[in-house]
Amino acid sequence: MKLLFCVYLSVLFFSLFSCQNDKRVENENSLSIQREKSKLVVEYRILSNVKYLEDRNCIEKLASCKNPKAEVRFLFPKNISELGLDTAYQEDSYFIHQLGVFNKPIFNEDENYRIYVMTFDYMVSLVVFEDKRTKNRTFTITGKAKGIFWINSSYWIVGNDCHMGCSMSIERIKDPKLLKPTKEQNLDSLRKQLQRLPYEEKMKIVRQEGDELLFSANDTLYNGIGKKLSGFIPYQNSMILVFEQYKSNKYRFIQVNEDKSVEHIDSLVNGKFDTRQFSEDDMITILPKNQSLISLCQTIFKIENDTLFVYSLR
């Protein structure tokens, strides 16, 4: 029975994000939409003078590890300011790791919405927008959410997870009011209600108006760019994705634009980025104040003057 259950979840996820209709465009062709190479360049720097591995001071425990619903925040290393990297603007919920599979949602907010994220099912997230003025709630089902950003008047959701295969997506929400509404205040109850829906009804939520798929990649497409998503950072009106090549310490960078085109950045970095806590655990960043600097604990991405600086603390 356990094997059949896992197979069902796997089939559900890949059906949700591989069999999109015309509104969510041609997923597997997204990497073939090429423009000129990105003008962004990459510089890789090893910060060997930072004693981070022993200190692990970018991790803040919010509850006892004996508590099955404990939370762990992943922040900037405290001594990183000594390197001239300003981290004064970090938010409390910059990166949060939820222990357990179906825990309470995590959230952050801007001037218009409170955004809640919680695990919906295998490799899938439930994202709820609450209008701060009207208190109305709308929601969508996405890939396993790792980052939510405000880019050019839209919310971009980066989804990624690997288990018996890798899959990732970037979805854009231009107007949360167009998403499916709900009056349910208890998000765990909402999740359970949605899970009981027939497959066709779930697909209507995935394919709904207002949730646009900008980019999608599964194992087949990963072969051309890498194997594991190791990080991401907004750049102008686009998203930079960092992929680790299979069984190597080489990394490639691509730029996903708002018109769904993809540009390969002319850089192949040899090194080691320790972002396993981001890629393997249930971590998510929601609406960071400064999107030009993303800390993944032992790896920091910073964009300045069309240069992506990659700082590795190991």
C-alpha positions in Angstrom: 0.0 0.0 0.0 2.8 2.4 0.8 4.4 1.9 -2.6 1.0 2.5 -4.3 0.5 5.7 -2.3 4.0 7.0 -3.4 3.3 6.1 -7.0 0.0 8.0 -6.8 1.5 11.1 -5.4 4.3 11.0 -8.0 1.8 10.7 -10.8 -0.3 13.5 -9.4 2.6 15.9 -9.2 3.9 15.3 -12.7 0.4 15.5 -14.0 -0.2 18.8 -12.3 3.0 20.4 -13.8 3.6 18.5 -17.0 0.2 18.3 -18.6 -0.6 22.0 -18.6 -3.2 23.4 -21.0 -2.7 26.2 -23.5 -3.1 28.9 -20.9 0.0 27.7 -19.2 2.0 27.5 -22.5 4.5 25.1 -23.8 6.5 23.9 -20.7 9.0 21.7 -22.5 9.7 24.3 -25.2 10.5 27.0 -22.7 14.2 26.3 -22.8 14.2 26.5 -26.6 13.0 30.1 -26.7 16.4 31.8 -27.0 17.5 35.4 -27.2 20.9 36.9 -27.1 23.1 35.8 -24.2 22.5 37.6 -21.0 24.7 40.6 -20.2 25.0 39.4 -16.6 28.4 38.1 -15.7 29.4 35.9 -12.7 32.2 36.2 -10.3 33.0 33.4 -7.8 34.7 34.2 -4.6 35.7 31.8 -1.7 35.5 33.4 1.7 38.0 31.2 3.5 38.6 33.7 6.3 35.1 33.2 7.7 34.8 30.5 10.3 31.3 29.5 9.4 31.2 25.7 9.5 32.1 25.6 13.1 29.9 28.5 14.1 26.7 27.9 12.0 25.5 31.3 13.1 23.0 31.8 10.3 20.7 29.3 12.0 18.2 30.5 14.6 16.1 27.9 16.4 12.6 29.2 17.2 11.5 26.2 19.2 12.9 23.1 20.8 14.0 20.4 18.4 11.9 18.0 20.5 8.8 19.8 19.3 7.6 18.1 16.1 6.4 21.5 14.9 9.6 23.4 15.6 10.8 26.0 13.2 14.3 27.0 12.2 15.2 30.3 10.6 18.1 30.5 8.2 19.5 34.1 8.2 22.6 35.9 7.0 25.8 34.8 8.9 26.3 37.4 11.6 29.9 38.2 10.8 29.3 38.6 7.0 29.1 42.4 7.5 32.8 42.3 8.2 33.2 41.5 4.5 31.4 44.7 3.4 28.0 43.0 2.7 25.2 44.9 4.3 22.7 42.6 5.9 20.9 45.2 8.0 17.7 44.8 6.0 17.2 41.1 6.6 13.6 40.0 7.5 12.6 37.7 10.3 11.1 35.3 7.8 13.9 35.5 5.3 14.4 31.8 5.0 12.3 29.4 7.2 12.6 25.7 7.5 9.5 23.9 8.7 10.2 20.6 10.5 7.6 18.0 9.5 5.5 17.5 6.4 2.1 19.1 7.1 2.9 21.9 9.6 1.3 25.2 10.1 1.7 27.6 7.2 4.5 30.2 7.1 3.8 33.7 5.9 5.0 37.2 5.2 3.4 40.4 3.9 3.7 43.5 1.9 1.5 46.6 1.8 -1.3 44.8 0.0 -1.3 41.1 0.9 -0.4 38.6 3.6 1.0 35.5 1.8 0.7 32.1 3.3 2.5 28.9 2.1 2.0 25.4 3.3 2.7 21.9 2.0 -0.3 20.7 0.0 0.9 17.3 -1.1 3.9 15.5 -2.5 6.2 18.1 -4.1 3.3 20.6 -4.2 2.5 23.7 -2.2 -0.7 25.6 -1.3 -0.2 29.4 -1.6 -2.9 31.7 -0.2 -3.2 35.5 -0.7 -5.1 37.5 1.9 -6.1 41.0 0.9 -5.1 43.2 3.9 -7.9 45.7 3.2 -10.9 43.4 2.6 -9.6 40.3 4.3 -10.7 38.2 1.3 -8.6 35.1 0.6 -7.7 33.5 -2.7 -5.4 30.6 -3.4 -3.5 28.5 -5.9 -1.6 25.2 -6.0 2.0 25.4 -7.2 5.2 23.4 -7.4 7.0 23.1 -4.0 7.5 26.8 -3.2 11.0 27.9 -2.5 10.8 31.6 -3.1 8.1 34.3 -3.6 9.2 37.7 -5.0 7.6 40.9 -6.1 8.9 41.6 -9.6 7.5 44.3 -12.0 4.1 44.5 -10.3 3.6 40.7 -10.1 4.3 37.9 -7.6 6.8 35.3 -8.9 6.8 31.9 -7.3 9.9 29.7 -7.6 9.1 26.0 -7.1 11.5 23.2 -6.8 11.8 19.7 -5.3 13.7 16.5 -6.0 12.5 13.0 -5.0 12.8 10.2 -7.4 13.4 12.9 -10.0 13.6 16.7 -10.1 11.1 19.2 -11.2 10.9 23.0 -11.0 8.7 25.9 -12.1 8.4 29.6 -12.0 4.8 30.9 -11.8 3.6 34.5 -12.0 0.6 35.9 -10.2 -0.3 39.3 -11.7 -3.5 39.8 -9.7 -4.2 37.6 -6.7 -7.9 38.6 -6.9 -8.2 36.5 -10.1 -7.3 33.3 -8.1 -9.9 31.0 -6.7 -11.6 32.5 -3.6 -12.2 30.8 -0.2 -13.9 31.8 3.0 -12.1 29.1 5.0 -9.9 30.7 7.7 -8.2 27.5 8.8 -5.6 26.7 6.1 -5.1 23.2 7.3 -8.9 22.6 6.8 -8.7 24.2 3.4 -5.8 21.9 2.4 -7.8 18.8 3.5 -10.9 19.9 1.6 -8.8 20.4 -1.6 -7.1 17.0 -1.2 -10.6 15.4 -1.2 -11.5 17.0 -4.6 -11.5 14.8 -7.7 -8.5 15.0 -9.9 -10.3 17.2 -12.5 -11.2 19.8 -9.9 -7.6 20.0 -8.7 -6.5 20.5 -12.3 -8.9 23.5 -12.6 -7.2 25.1 -9.6 -3.7 24.5 -11.1 -4.8 25.8 -14.5 -6.9 28.8 -13.3 -6.8 32.3 -14.6 -4.4 34.5 -12.8 -1.7 31.8 -12.4 0.7 31.9 -15.3 3.5 29.4 -15.9 6.7 31.2 -17.0 9.1 28.3 -16.8 9.1 24.6 -16.2 11.8 22.0 -16.2 11.8 18.3 -15.3 14.5 15.6 -15.5 14.5 15.7 -19.3 15.2 19.4 -19.5 17.6 19.4 -16.6 20.0 17.3 -18.7 20.9 20.4 -20.8 21.5 22.8 -18.0 22.4 20.9 -14.9 20.8 18.5 -12.4 20.0 20.3 -9.2 18.7 23.8 -8.6 21.2 25.3 -6.2 19.9 28.8 -5.9 18.0 31.7 -7.4 18.0 35.5 -7.3 15.9 38.2 -9.1 17.7 40.4 -11.6 15.8 43.4 -13.1 12.5 41.9 -14.5 13.8 38.3 -14.5 14.9 35.4 -12.4 18.4 34.0 -12.3 18.5 30.2 -11.7 21.7 28.4 -10.6 22.0 24.7 -11.5 24.6 22.2 -10.4 25.7 19.9 -13.1 25.3 16.2 -12.4 28.0 14.7 -10.1 30.3 17.7 -10.4 31.2 21.0 -8.8 30.4 22.9 -11.9 27.5 25.4 -12.0 25.5 26.9 -14.8 23.4 30.0 -14.7 20.3 30.8 -16.8 18.0 33.9 -16.9 14.2 33.4 -17.2 12.6 36.6 -18.5 9.0 37.8 -18.0 8.2 37.1 -21.7 9.1 33.4 -21.0 12.3 33.5 -23.0 15.4 32.0 -21.5 19.0 33.3 -21.8 22.1 31.3 -20.9 24.6 33.3 -18.9 28.1 32.9 -20.4 29.7 31.5 -17.2 30.6 28.1 -16.0 31.8 28.3 -12.4 33.9 25.6 -10.9 33.6 25.5 -7.1 31.4 24.3 -4.4 28.1 25.9 -3.2 26.8 24.5 0.0 23.1 25.1 -0.5 21.9 21.7 0.5 19.7 23.0 3.3 17.8 25.0 0.6 17.5 22.3 -1.9 16.8 19.3 0.3 14.7 20.7 3.1 11.4 22.6 3.2 12.9 26.1 3.0 11.2 29.1 1.6 11.9 32.9 1.4 8.9 35.2 1.1 9.2 38.8 -0.1 12.7 39.7 1.0 13.2 43.5 1.3 16.3 43.6 -0.8 16.2 41.2 -3.7 19.7 41.8 -4.9 21.2 39.8 -2.0 20.1 36.3 -1.2 21.8 34.3 1.5 21.6 30.5 1.5 23.6 30.3 4.7 26.9 29.1 3.3 26.5 30.6 -0.1 25.5 34.2 -0.8 24.3 35.6 -4.2 24.7 39.4 -4.7 23.9 41.3 -7.9 25.6 44.6 -8.5 26.1 46.5 -11.7 25.2 43.5 -13.9 27.6 41.2 -12.1 26.4 38.3 -10.0 28.9 37.8 -7.1 28.8 34.3 -5.7 30.4 34.2 -2.2 31.1 30.7 -0.9 31.8 30.3 2.8 33.6 27.0 2.5 
